[in-house]
Amino acid sequence: MKKTNYLVPLFWVMFFLISCGSAKIERFEVENYKVGSEGTVFLKVWSYGGRSQDAVGKAKRNAIEAVLFRGVPENNGVKGRKPLVSISQREEHKKFFEEFLSENGSYHTFVNLSNEGSVRASDRLRVGNQYKIGVLVLVQLQSLRTYLEEKGIIKGFADGF
């Protein structure tokens, strides 16, 4: 009887760990790289992938996700930024963001790889069985904000007064 009492909780713990492991969580880091021109943000995005090309390919989307949902921390004297979208706005417009951030989504129009996808050797790291790649990305912040305002996702500056 004691063995049975021990095995049931163990079974549930194993089930929980296996089910949580199947959820795909995108892992990336972002930092302000330098001051961009008016209406832009120049970021260094560290993305992870099984191949280095996978990580470079994820950099654009990760940069947009950071600007939208995470914000960007202050770095090297470059002022940090709060996220454009609140948690409640993200949940309220979940379908919009799924489409916007899909592989062929319209987020591509608001972001450019500044170094055409080429990566310096110092920005290419092997971490376990993955690559961690640092890519310089330019986000058209003002255009993105205007787009989200037009779609009714966020309020404009004038709406707050």
Secondary structure as GFF3:
##gff-version 3
##sequence-region A 1 161
A	DSSP	alpha_helix	2	21	.	.	.	ID=ss1
A	DSSP	beta_strand	28	34	.	.	.	ID=ss2
A	DSSP	beta_strand	41	49	.	.	.	ID=ss3
A	DSSP	alpha_helix	52	65	.	.	.	ID=ss4
A	DSSP	pi_helix	66	70	.	.	.	ID=ss5
A	DSSP	alpha_helix	87	92	.	.	.	ID=ss6
A	DSSP	alpha_helix	94	100	.	.	.	ID=ss7
A	DSSP	three_ten_helix	106	110	.	.	.	ID=ss8
A	DSSP	beta_strand	111	113	.	.	.	ID=ss9
A	DSSP	three_ten_helix	121	123	.	.	.	ID=ss10
A	DSSP	beta_strand	124	127	.	.	.	ID=ss11
A	DSSP	beta_strand	130	139	.	.	.	ID=ss12
A	DSSP	alpha_helix	141	150	.	.	.	ID=ss13
A	DSSP	three_ten_helix	157	160	.	.	.	ID=ss14
###
